[in-house]
Amino acid sequence: MISEARREDIVGALRRGTVPSSGLDALAVGIETFAPTLDEELAAVAAGRGGFKAVRGEYGTGKTFFGRWLQERARARGFAASEVQINETETPLHKLETVYRRLVERLGTADTGVGAFRGVIDGWFYALEQDVLADTSVDASNAADLLARTNTLMEARLATINKTAPAFSAVLRTYRRAVADGDAMLADGLISWLAGQPNVAASVKRAAGIKGDLDHFGATNFIVGLLTILRDSGFAGLVLVLDEVETLQRMRTDTREKGLNALRQWIDEIDAGRYPGLYLVVTGTPAFFDGPQGVQRLAPLAQRLHVDFGTDRRFDNPRAVQIRLSPFDHGALLSVGRRVRDIYADRRQHEQRLRAVVDDAYLDTLARAVAGGLGGKVGVAPRLFLKKLVADVLDRVDLHEDFDPRQHYSLTLAESEMSVAERAATGASTVDDIEL
C-alpha cells in the first residue's frame, strides 16, 4: 500500500506532466522483467566492482522513467544515485567537470532526495570519528586530539586518491577544520569548490592551498574520491544515469567526436577497475546506437556496445551491455492508467465514485483519444494521457459531484502543452483534423 505522501508526490507530478521523483515501482509497466538482472548487477557493484548498462528506446518508450525507476530502486538498496541530462551547452559529455558538477547537484540517497552531497561529506566525517572513538584509549572530551586523529584516519583512507588528486584531501582537511572552528562561510565555500562549482572566492582557495577551478582531469579523480567517501560512509555505491545521450548526434562534429570518445573512456576505465562502486547507465535512441551520427562513428565504442537485436523481443538478454525498452502499446497504456486511477482513488472520500465513473471502459476511450490526437502513435502518448487523466478527469470527478467526463469533458490537445516529440507526432493542426 502506498503512503499518503508518496501518493501525493506521484499524483502531483503526473498532474504537471512530469515523471514522479518517488513511488515509481507502482507505475512500472513492461520493465519489471529487468529487475532481477539489475539487482544482481547492483549487488556486484556493491561488492566493489564497476558496472555499465546502455538503455535504448524510441521517444516515448520511457527511458527517463526507466532511469529514475532504477535510481529509486538503487537508493532503496543503500546506493546513492544521480542523473545528468546531457546537452551541448551545459553538460557536454566530454567536459567531465560539468558532468561532475551536475552529478553532485542531483546526488540523492534514501534519506535525501536531491542535494545530498554535503550530508554525505558530513556523514563521512562522523563515521571517521566513530571509528576513532572505537579505540578506548581516545578521550572523547579532548576535541583537539579527536580532530587530529580523525584527520590522520582521513589521510589514510584517501592515500590512493591523494597521489592523483591531492586537492581533494586538502579541501576536505580544511573543511573539517573550518567546521570545527565554526567558520561557516569558509566551510560553505570549500564545499562549493569540492562540488565543482565555479567562481569560488580566492580567499577560500588560499585557505586550502589550491588554485583555479576544477578541470576535466581533476573531476575524474574527484569521482573516485566521492566513491571512496560513499563506501566508507556505508553506502553500497553510486548509480549515475546519463540521460538523453542521443543529443550528441545534434552537436558540432568536434564536440560529438569528443563526447563519443569520452563515453568509450568511461566504459574502458570501469572495466579496468578505476571506478569501484560505480554503476553507470546511459540512455539513447536506436538511431544513436545504430545511426551514422552516433556510436557507429567511433568503431571501438560501437564494438563495445554491439548487441544483436535481430531476435524476438521475448528472447532479449537483460545481462547484455545494451538492453532495449519495448514501445508502449495500447495494453500498456491501459495498465498504467488503471494503476494511476487506483493510486489516486485509494482512501479518498469519493473512492467508490472515482472507480465507478472513471472505469476501465472510460480509460480505454481516453487512451484511444489521446493516442489518436498524436497521430495514432501510442508510444508518444503516456505523458499526456496521464496528465489529462489526473488533471482533467480524476480531479474534476473528485471535486464536483455531478461531473461526468463522458458528458462534460471533451479532449483537447494544445501545442503549448506538448513536447517536441508530441508535436511532431500530431501531423495535424488540430485534433479535429484527425480521424479517430
N, C-alpha and C positions, 0 to 999 in steps of 0.2 A: 504494500500500500504506500502511495506517495504522500509525503508530508505536505502540510498546508503551504509552507514556504516554497518547497520545490514546485508544487503545482502552480503557484502564482508566478514563479520565475519562468516556467515553461509557457504558460498562457500569455504572460506579458510579452515575451519575446516574439511569439507567433503573431500576436496582435500587431506588433510593429513590423512584422515581415522579416525577422532576423532569426538566426539559429540560437536556441537557448544555450545558456552557459552551463546548465546542470540538468540532471534528470534525463539525459539523452538515451539511456537504456530503455526508457519507457516508449521512446519513439522509433527505436532502431528496427527497420523493416528491410530484410534482404541482406543484411551484413552480419547477422548473428553467426553465420557459418564460419566467419573468420576468427571468432572469439577464441576457440580452443588453441589454434596455432599462435595467435598473437600473445596469449597468456604464456605459452611455452617459451616464446622468444623473449618476452619481458622477464621471465624467470632466469633465462640465460644471461641477460644483461645485468640483472640484479646480482648474479654470481660473479660479476667482474668482466664480462665480455662487452663488446660493442655490437650494435645491430643496425641494419639498414633495410628499409622497405620502400619501394616505389608503388604508388597507387594511381592507376589510370582510370579515366572515365570521361564520357562526354559531359558537356554542360548539362546540369540538371540531374546527374546521377548521384549527387550527394557527396562529393569529395570533401568539401569543407565540413559537412556534418560528420563524415567518417573520421576526419582528423580530430574533431572536438570530442566525438564519442570515445576515440582511443585515448585522448588525454584524460578524460574523466575516469575512464577505466583504469588507466595507469596511476592516477592520483589515489584512487581507492586502494591500490596495491602498494602504496608507500613511495611512489615516484613523485618528483617534481616534474612539471610539464610546461611547455611554452609553444607559442605559434607565431610564425613570422610570415607575413604576406610579402612575396617577392614582387618588386616593381623597379622600374628603371631609375626613378628619381630618388626615392627614399631608402630602399633596401635592395640595391643591385647585388646579385649573388656573389660576384667576385670581390666585393668590398666587405670583408668579413667583419670589420669594425662596426658597420651599420647593422649587419645581421645580429651581431652580439648585443648591440645596444637594444634592439627590439626584443631579442630573446629575454634580456634581463627585465625590460619594462613589463613584459607579459608573463613573467615567471609566476607560476601558481603551484600551490600544494593543496593537500586535502583540507587544511585549515584556512588557507588564504587563497581566494580565487585568482587574483591578479595582483602583482606588486609585492611579491613575497621575498624579493631579493634581500632587503635589509634584515627582515626577520630571520632568514636563513643564516646570514652572517652572524647576527647576534646569538642565534641558537647554537652556532658552531663554537663561539667563544664560551658559551655556557657549558657545552659538552666538554670542552677542554678543561674548564675549571673543575667540573665534576670528576674528570679523570685525575686531575692533580690532587683533589681532596680525597680521592680514594686511598692516597698514601697517608697513613695515620700519623706520620711524622710532621705533616704540614699543619701549621697553625692557621686555622680559618680566619682568625681575627686579625692576622697580620696582612693587611691589604697589599703592601709593597712587595712582600715575599710571594704572595699568591700571584700578583701581576707578573713578577719576574719568572716564576716557574711556568705560568701559562704561556708566556712569550717563548720560553725555551721549548716547550712542547709544541707550540705552533711552528717554530722554525724546523723542528724535527719532522713534523707532518708535511711541511712544504719544501723539504730539502730537494726533492726531484724537480719541482716547478721552479725553485729558486735559481737553478742552473740556467734556465732559458728565459724566465720572466721574473727577475729579481724585484721589479717594480710591484708585482702582485703582493709579495710578502711585505715589502717596505710600506705599502699603503695600509695593509692590514695591521701591521705593527703600530703605525702612527694612529690609525683609527682607534685601536684598542686603548692607546694612551690618552687620546682626546676624550673618549667616553669616560675613562677613569678620572680625568681632570674636570669633567663637566663642561668641556668646550664643545657645545652643541653645533656651533657654526662650522668649526673645523671638521667635526665628525660628519656633518651633512655634506660638506664639500668633498671629503675623501670618498664617501660612498658614491657620490655622483661620478667622480673620476673612475672609480672602480667599476661602475656600471657602464662606462663607455661614453658618458655624456661629454659633449664638447664645451668649451668656454668656461672651464672651471678656473677660479681665481688663481693668479700666480702665487699668492701667499700660501694657498693650500698646498700647491705642488712643492713649494720650497720647504714647507714643514715636513713633507715626506721624502724630500730629496729626489724628486722626479721632475722631468721636463716634458713639455709638449702634451699632445692628446694621444689617446690610444690609436694605434695604427693596425693594419691588417695582420701583421705578424704577431703583434702584441695580443690581439684578440684571439688568435689561435691558441696561444699559451694560457690566456685568461679562461678560455673554455675548459682547458684541462684543470686549471686551478679551481673553477667552480665545481667540476665533477668531484674533485678531491674533497672540497668542503661539504658537498652534499653527502658523500659516502661517510665521512667522519661524523656527520650530524645524524646519521641513522636512516637517511633516505636510500631507497633501492637504486636510484639512478635518475637520469633525466631523459624525458621524451621530448624531442624537438620536431615540430611539424613545419616544414617549409611548404606553404600553400601557394597555389597559382604559379608554379614554376614555368608553366607554359608561356607566361608573359615574356620569357627570354626570346621567343620567336619574333616578337614585335620590336625588339630593341635594335640599336645600331649594330652593324656587323662586328665591330671590335668588342663591344660590350657583350654581345651574345657569345662570342668565342671565349671570352674570359670567364663568363658565367658557366658555360658548359665544362670548361677545364676545372673550374673551382669545384663543381659537383663531382667530377672524376676524382679530384684530390680528396674530397670528403670520404668517398667510398674506399679509396685505397688506404687512407690513414685509419679509418675504422677497422678495416681488415688487418692492418698492421699492428693493431692494439694501442694506437695513440690515444683513443678516447674510451677508456674502460668505463662502463656505466652509461654510455650514451646510446639511445635508440633514435636514429634519425629517420624521418618519414618525409618523402616528397610526393606531392600530388601534381598531376598534369593530365592533359587531354591525350587521346590516342595520337592526334596529329603531332604533338610534341615528341612523343616517344618514337613514332614511325615516320614522320614527315621530313622533308629535306631541310627545313629551317630549325629543326630541333636536335634531338640526341644524335640523329644519324650524321650530323655534320662532324662529329668527333668520334672516329672509329673506335678508340679504346673505351669510350663511355658506352657506345652502342653495344659493344661486346659484353660489357659487364651487366647491362640491363636487359639483354635479349631474353625473351621468353616466348615460346611457341604458343600462340593463342588460336591455332587452327582447329583445335578440337572443340567439342561441345562444351558449353559453359559448365555443365554438370560435373565435368571431369577436370576442372581447373585445379591447380596445385597451390594452396594457400601458403605453402612454405617457400615458394619461388621468390626471387628477388623482386619481381614485379607482379602485382595482382590487379585484376580488373573488377570494377564495380558494374553490376548489371543495371541497365537503364530502367527507370521507373515505368511500370506498366499500369494499366487501369486497376488491376487487382491490388497492387502495392499501394496505389493512391487511396483506394477504399480502406485498406487495412490501417494505414496511418491516420486516415480521417476518423475511423472508429475509435482508435486509441485516444486521439485528441478530444473527441466528444466525451468519452468516458472519463478522461482525466478532468476535463472541465466540469462535468456534471457531478462528479464524486463528492458526496457530502454537502452539496449546495441545497439551499432551501427549496428550489424548484427542480430537484434532481429528476423526479419522475416525468415532469412535463418536458424537460430538456431532452430526455431519452426518447420520449414519445413523439415529439414534434420533429426533432432532428433525428429521424430513424435512418436505418440503412438505405432505404429506398430514396430518401431525400439526399443523403450523402452521395449516392450514385448519380443522381440528377445534377447536383452541384459540380461533382468531379468532371462529368462529361461536358458541362457547360464551360468550365474554366479551360479544360483541355481544348475544346472546340474554339474558344476565343484565342487560343495560342496556336492556331493552325493545326490542331489535332496532335500536337507534339506533347504527349503525356510527360515525357522526361523533363520538360521545362516547367511543368505545372505545379509541383508540390508547394513551393513558397507562396505563390499567390492563392492557391487553393486553401491552404491552412490559414492564411491571413484573412481571406474572405469568410471562411468558416467561423473563425473566432470573433473577428471584429464586426462583421456584417450580419451574422446569423445567430450564433450562440449568445453573444452579449445582448442582442435585442430580444431574443426569446426569454432570457433570464430577467431582463429589466421590464419588459412590457407583457402583461398577462394575455393581451389579445393579439399579440404579434404572431402571425403565421407566415413563414418565409415562402410558402407555396402561393400565397395570395398577395402578400405585401412587399415582396422583395424581387427585384429584377437585377440580375448580374450586370455590372458594368466594369469594364477594364480600361482605365485611363493610362495613356502613355507615360504620364508623370510618375506613376507608381510602379512602373516596370523597370527591370534591369535591362542592360543592353541585349542579353541573350533572349529575354522575354519579348522585347520589342521586335527583334529580328524574326521571332517565330510567328508573329501575328500575320504578316503578309497582307494586311488589310488596314485601312484607316480607322474603321470602327468595327465593333463586334457584330453590328447588323449586316456587315458585308460578308460574314462567314456563315456558310450553311452548316448547321449543326446536325 
